[in-house]
Structure formats: C-alpha cells, structure tokens
C-alpha cells in the first residue's frame, strides 16, 4: 500500500490541492449561514458542488476535497435525516467529486502533462459540528475517548466510500489528532493527511506545540501528509520549517485568505493577504512544502496561481 500523494510527487514537483469549497459555493449564490455549512448544499444543490470540483480540476488541482467537512450523523439528525440517509449523503459527497474527476480525465487534452487527480474525503473536526468556531480554539468539552466516539461512524463511512484518502483537516488540538490516529489504526488500508489550524507560527489553535503535533502525526505509517490549513498565510513559512524539522512525511499547506472568521455572524472580516498567491506558493515550496492549495476564501484563480508559480515557472 503506497501513499497516494507520493504517486503524484514522483511525477511532478508538487501535489496541488484545490481551494475553498464552501466560500466558493457562497460566491455562487449559496446561503451557508447554517450549522451544516457546505453539507447543506449536498441536500439542496449537489450539481453545484460537482461544478466547483470541475472548476478546480480545470485550474490545475490534483486533489478534490469533498463537501463532507461538516457532514455528521448528529448534524443531519437535527434536520430529520436517518442514519442511513446521512451515510448516503456522506457517500454522495465523494461521488460528486469522483464524477467531476472522471469527466475531467475523460478528455484527452486534460491528460497532457497531468496525473490522474485524487479525491480526498474531508473529515472536519468536532468543532465544525459544533459550528461555534471552536476549530479555531480547540477548547472542547470532549476528551480523547469522546472524540474517538464522535468521529468513529463517519470516519468508517468515508474510509469505505471509494475516496483515495481522507483529509482530516482544521484539527485544533493534540487530543483530536490522537483520536483520529486511533481510528486510522482501525482502518489499516486507509490513508489520510492530518492538517492543523494554528494561531501563530509555532502553536496549534489550542496553544499546544505544532512541532509536537507534526512528530505525533508524521510518524504514523498511514499519514500521507502533515500540514496546516485555514491559517493565515503570514504564519505558513515558520510552520513549514517546524514540520520539516519534525518529520520526513510530505508537508501540506493550504492557508485561508488571511481574514478572520466570526462564528456568530458566519462572516469573514479583515484584510485579504492572498493576492500574490503565485509568489507565496513559490516561497512555501522553497521552504519545503510539497502539497499546496488553499482554504477558506481562496478560489480557482488562486489554485491556478499555484500551478503557474511552481509547475510553470
């Protein structure tokens, strides 16, 4: 069993991730002021999700990350969905990305100097289900065992969904990382990347050491990449250096736009810091990151800039 990201890295300089899904859906008219966030669109407008995936592939993304970040059994139950229906919606998130990938790959022109893209099933943190911004604080009431119990059923559905790997992302604390690694042990043929939300260039959102998190996750044999997401671009260089010092596992970075999220109003505020994405992506690559994309408030144009800044340089 080989790291699926390594398959891409053996062929080209980097593996290019996609950018934001939820905020891109908002830009196309979706109202995501909802505890289900992008998972709401799985119910209401699935074709639009498929189109966003297609646009990211066209921009140069090697990986599509599914609309399952905030898709949980508990969240769907609040809307009256049964466990079976909730599981079907989670699998649907993978199917939509896979359909976009297959349509893209069916065109011979898209196979020139490209590798066949991957589908990564998003596993959002417990804080995403709470929808109170705690994925940027890590101040959970649940302990590690409680987090294992919360994630277990969804983790199992997505591990068996046909996705190429899981994207365990925006993890704010060590206890949640340990919980996800325990679940990965239960699925020995599943790969996952583990990506953390960080408050600065050295600490997770919880205040714990990012270097410790990189050592913890980077030594697990099923972890495809260790990284940082939904973190301000200005912190990324220091975090790459910390990860490179801690592990030989590929380092993934996909920052947000630099704006701050208000969990009460469900809006973003502050100044954008991602207008020179090609230049910044090149600096992250030069620092040692090999899996690069974007998170909240980034767009297909930013992903195209990553490709142009590195692969086309």
C-alpha positions as CSV (number, residue, x, y, z in Angstrom):
1,X,0.0,0.0,0.0
2,X,1.6,3.2,-1.2
3,X,1.0,6.8,-0.2
4,X,-1.3,8.1,-3.0
5,X,0.2,11.6,-2.7
6,X,3.7,10.0,-3.4
7,X,2.3,8.8,-6.7
8,X,1.8,12.4,-7.7
9,X,5.1,13.6,-6.2
10,X,7.0,11.0,-8.1
11,X,5.7,12.5,-11.3
12,X,5.9,16.2,-10.6
13,X,7.2,18.8,-8.2
14,X,4.2,19.2,-6.0
15,X,0.7,17.9,-5.4
16,X,-1.7,20.8,-5.9
17,X,-4.8,20.7,-3.7
18,X,-8.0,22.6,-4.5
19,X,-9.1,25.8,-2.8
20,X,-12.2,26.7,-0.8
21,X,-15.4,24.8,-1.4
22,X,-17.8,26.4,1.0
23,X,-16.9,30.0,0.4
24,X,-16.7,29.3,-3.4
25,X,-20.3,28.0,-3.1
26,X,-21.3,31.2,-1.3
27,X,-19.7,33.2,-4.1
28,X,-22.0,31.4,-6.5
29,X,-25.1,32.3,-4.5
30,X,-25.5,29.6,-1.8
31,X,-26.5,30.7,1.6
32,X,-24.3,28.8,4.1
33,X,-25.3,30.5,7.3
34,X,-26.2,27.2,8.6
35,X,-24.8,24.6,11.0
36,X,-24.4,22.2,8.1
37,X,-22.4,24.7,6.1
38,X,-21.4,23.2,2.7
39,X,-23.1,19.9,3.7
40,X,-26.4,21.8,3.2
41,X,-25.6,22.1,-0.5
42,X,-25.3,18.3,-0.7
43,X,-29.0,18.3,0.0
44,X,-30.1,21.3,-2.0
45,X,-27.8,21.8,-4.9
46,X,-25.4,18.9,-5.4
47,X,-24.8,19.7,-9.1
48,X,-23.2,23.0,-8.0
49,X,-20.7,21.1,-5.8
50,X,-19.8,18.9,-8.8
51,X,-19.2,22.1,-10.9
52,X,-16.9,23.6,-8.3
53,X,-14.8,20.5,-8.2
54,X,-14.7,20.6,-12.0
55,X,-13.5,24.2,-12.0
56,X,-10.7,23.4,-9.6
57,X,-9.6,20.5,-11.7
58,X,-9.6,22.8,-14.7
59,X,-7.5,25.3,-12.7
60,X,-4.8,22.6,-12.1
61,X,-5.8,20.9,-8.9
62,X,-4.6,17.3,-8.4
63,X,-6.9,16.7,-5.5
64,X,-10.6,17.4,-4.9
65,X,-11.6,17.7,-1.2
66,X,-15.2,16.6,-0.7
67,X,-18.2,18.5,0.8
68,X,-18.2,16.3,3.9
69,X,-16.3,18.7,6.3
70,X,-19.4,19.5,8.2
71,X,-21.4,16.4,7.3
72,X,-22.0,14.4,10.5
73,X,-24.6,12.0,11.7
74,X,-25.5,14.3,14.6
75,X,-25.9,17.3,12.3
76,X,-28.0,15.5,9.8
77,X,-30.2,14.0,12.6
78,X,-31.1,17.6,13.7
79,X,-32.6,18.0,10.2
80,X,-34.6,14.8,10.5
81,X,-32.4,12.5,8.4
82,X,-32.0,8.9,9.4
83,X,-28.5,7.3,9.9
84,X,-28.9,5.6,6.6
85,X,-29.8,8.8,4.8
86,X,-26.9,10.7,6.5
87,X,-24.5,8.0,5.4
88,X,-25.8,8.2,1.8
89,X,-25.2,12.0,1.8
90,X,-21.6,11.5,3.0
91,X,-21.0,8.9,0.3
92,X,-22.7,11.4,-2.2
93,X,-20.0,14.0,-1.4
94,X,-17.4,11.5,-2.6
95,X,-19.4,10.5,-5.6
96,X,-19.8,14.2,-6.8
97,X,-16.0,14.7,-6.6
98,X,-15.3,11.4,-8.3
99,X,-17.8,12.3,-11.1
100,X,-16.1,15.6,-11.7
101,X,-12.7,13.9,-11.7
102,X,-13.8,11.2,-14.2
103,X,-15.4,13.8,-16.5
104,X,-12.2,15.8,-16.4
105,X,-10.0,12.8,-17.1
106,X,-12.1,11.6,-20.0
107,X,-10.9,14.5,-22.1
108,X,-7.5,13.5,-23.6
109,X,-6.4,17.1,-23.6
110,X,-6.6,17.1,-19.8
111,X,-4.2,14.1,-19.6
112,X,-1.3,16.0,-21.2
113,X,1.4,16.7,-18.5
114,X,-1.1,15.8,-15.8
115,X,-1.6,13.0,-13.3
116,X,-5.0,11.5,-12.7
117,X,-6.5,13.6,-9.9
118,X,-7.3,12.2,-6.4
119,X,-10.4,12.5,-4.3
120,X,-9.9,13.3,-0.6
121,X,-12.9,12.8,1.7
122,X,-12.9,15.7,4.2
123,X,-13.2,14.8,7.9
124,X,-13.8,18.0,9.7
125,X,-13.1,18.5,13.4
126,X,-15.6,18.2,16.2
127,X,-15.6,22.0,16.3
128,X,-17.1,22.0,12.8
129,X,-20.1,20.1,14.0
130,X,-20.5,22.5,17.0
131,X,-20.4,25.4,14.4
132,X,-19.2,27.8,17.1
133,X,-15.7,28.5,15.9
134,X,-14.1,26.0,18.3
135,X,-12.0,24.5,15.5
136,X,-10.0,27.8,15.9
137,X,-9.8,27.4,19.6
138,X,-9.6,23.7,20.5
139,X,-11.5,24.2,23.8
140,X,-13.6,21.0,23.5
141,X,-15.6,19.6,26.4
142,X,-14.9,16.1,25.0
143,X,-11.8,14.1,25.9
144,X,-9.8,11.8,23.5
145,X,-12.2,8.9,24.0
146,X,-15.2,11.1,23.5
147,X,-13.6,12.4,20.2
148,X,-13.0,8.8,19.0
149,X,-16.6,8.0,19.7
150,X,-17.8,11.2,17.9
151,X,-15.7,10.5,14.7
152,X,-15.9,6.7,14.5
153,X,-19.1,6.2,12.4
154,X,-18.4,9.0,9.9
155,X,-14.8,8.0,9.7
156,X,-15.8,4.5,8.8
157,X,-18.3,5.6,6.1
158,X,-15.8,7.9,4.4
159,X,-13.0,5.3,4.7
160,X,-15.1,2.9,2.8
161,X,-16.5,5.4,0.3
162,X,-14.1,4.9,-2.5
163,X,-12.1,8.1,-1.8
164,X,-8.4,7.8,-2.5
165,X,-7.6,9.1,1.0
166,X,-9.1,11.1,3.9
167,X,-8.4,14.8,4.6
168,X,-8.6,15.2,8.4
169,X,-8.4,19.0,8.4
170,X,-8.6,22.1,10.6
171,X,-7.6,20.0,13.7
172,X,-7.1,22.4,16.6
173,X,-5.6,20.2,19.3
174,X,-3.5,17.2,20.0
175,X,-6.3,15.2,21.6
176,X,-8.3,15.2,18.4
177,X,-5.2,14.3,16.4
178,X,-4.6,11.3,18.7
179,X,-8.3,10.3,18.3
180,X,-8.1,10.4,14.5
181,X,-4.9,8.3,14.5
182,X,-6.6,5.7,16.7
183,X,-9.4,5.5,14.1
184,X,-6.8,5.3,11.3
185,X,-5.3,2.2,13.1
186,X,-8.8,0.6,12.8
187,X,-8.7,1.0,9.0
188,X,-5.3,-0.3,8.1
189,X,-5.6,0.2,4.3
190,X,-6.8,3.8,4.6
191,X,-4.5,6.8,4.0
192,X,-5.2,10.2,5.5
193,X,-3.5,13.6,5.7
194,X,-3.7,15.4,9.0
195,X,-3.8,19.2,8.8
196,X,-4.0,21.5,11.8
197,X,-5.4,25.0,12.4
198,X,-2.7,27.2,14.0
199,X,-2.8,30.5,15.9
200,X,0.7,31.6,15.0
201,X,3.9,30.2,13.6
202,X,4.5,27.7,16.3
203,X,1.3,26.8,18.1
204,X,-2.0,25.0,17.3
205,X,-5.2,26.9,17.8
206,X,-5.3,25.2,21.3
207,X,-1.9,26.7,22.2
208,X,-0.2,23.3,22.0
209,X,3.1,22.9,20.1
210,X,2.7,22.4,16.3
211,X,6.1,20.7,16.3
212,X,4.8,18.1,18.7
213,X,1.7,17.6,16.5
214,X,3.9,17.1,13.5
215,X,6.0,14.5,15.3
216,X,2.9,12.7,16.5
217,X,1.2,12.5,13.1
218,X,4.2,12.4,10.9
219,X,5.5,9.1,12.4
220,X,2.2,7.3,11.7
221,X,2.6,4.9,8.7
222,X,-0.8,5.7,7.2
223,X,-0.4,9.5,7.3
224,X,0.1,10.7,3.7
225,X,1.0,14.3,4.7
226,X,1.2,16.5,7.7
227,X,0.2,20.1,7.5
228,X,-1.6,23.3,8.2
229,X,-4.9,24.7,6.8
230,X,-7.3,27.6,7.4
231,X,-4.4,29.5,9.0
232,X,-3.2,33.0,8.0
233,X,-0.6,33.0,5.2
234,X,1.8,35.0,7.2
235,X,2.3,32.0,9.6
236,X,2.9,29.4,6.9
237,X,6.7,29.7,6.4
238,X,7.5,29.2,10.1
239,X,5.1,26.2,10.3
240,X,6.6,24.6,7.2
241,X,10.1,24.8,8.8
242,X,8.7,23.3,12.0
243,X,7.1,20.4,10.2
244,X,10.2,19.8,8.0
245,X,12.3,19.6,11.2
246,X,9.8,17.1,12.8
247,X,9.1,14.6,10.0
248,X,10.0,13.3,6.6
249,X,6.4,12.9,5.7
250,X,5.3,15.3,2.9
251,X,4.3,18.8,4.3
252,X,0.9,20.1,3.2
253,X,-0.1,23.8,3.4
254,X,-3.4,25.3,2.4
255,X,-4.0,28.6,4.2
256,X,-7.0,30.8,4.2
257,X,-7.1,34.3,2.7
258,X,-5.8,35.8,5.9
259,X,-9.2,37.1,7.0
260,X,-10.7,36.2,10.4
261,X,-13.9,34.2,10.7
262,X,-16.7,35.4,13.0
263,X,-18.7,32.2,14.2
264,X,-21.6,34.3,15.4
265,X,-22.4,36.1,12.2
266,X,-20.8,33.4,10.0
267,X,-18.9,36.1,8.1
268,X,-15.2,36.9,7.3
269,X,-13.6,40.1,8.3
270,X,-10.2,41.9,7.9
271,X,-7.8,42.3,5.0
272,X,-7.1,39.7,2.4
273,X,-3.5,38.6,2.3
274,X,-3.5,36.2,-0.6
275,X,-3.4,38.4,-3.7
276,X,0.1,37.4,-4.6
277,X,-0.6,33.7,-4.3
278,X,1.8,32.6,-7.0
279,X,4.7,34.3,-5.2
280,X,3.7,33.0,-1.8
281,X,3.1,29.5,-3.1
282,X,6.6,29.5,-4.6
283,X,8.0,30.6,-1.2
284,X,6.2,27.8,0.6
285,X,7.6,25.3,-2.0
286,X,11.1,26.7,-1.5
287,X,10.6,26.3,2.3
288,X,9.8,22.6,1.8
289,X,6.1,22.2,1.4
290,X,5.2,19.7,-1.3
291,X,1.4,19.6,-1.1
292,X,0.0,23.1,-1.6
293,X,-3.5,24.5,-2.1
294,X,-6.0,26.9,-0.5
295,X,-8.6,27.0,2.2
296,X,-11.4,29.5,3.1
297,X,-11.9,32.4,0.7
298,X,-9.4,31.1,-1.9
299,X,-10.7,30.4,-5.4
300,X,-9.9,28.5,-8.6
301,X,-7.8,31.6,-9.6
302,X,-5.6,31.1,-6.6
303,X,-5.1,27.4,-7.4
304,X,-4.2,28.4,-11.0
305,X,-1.6,30.8,-9.5
306,X,-0.1,27.9,-7.5
307,X,0.4,25.9,-10.7
308,X,1.7,28.9,-12.6
309,X,4.1,29.9,-9.8
310,X,5.6,26.4,-9.4
311,X,4.9,24.0,-12.2
312,X,5.0,26.6,-14.9
313,X,8.0,28.6,-13.5
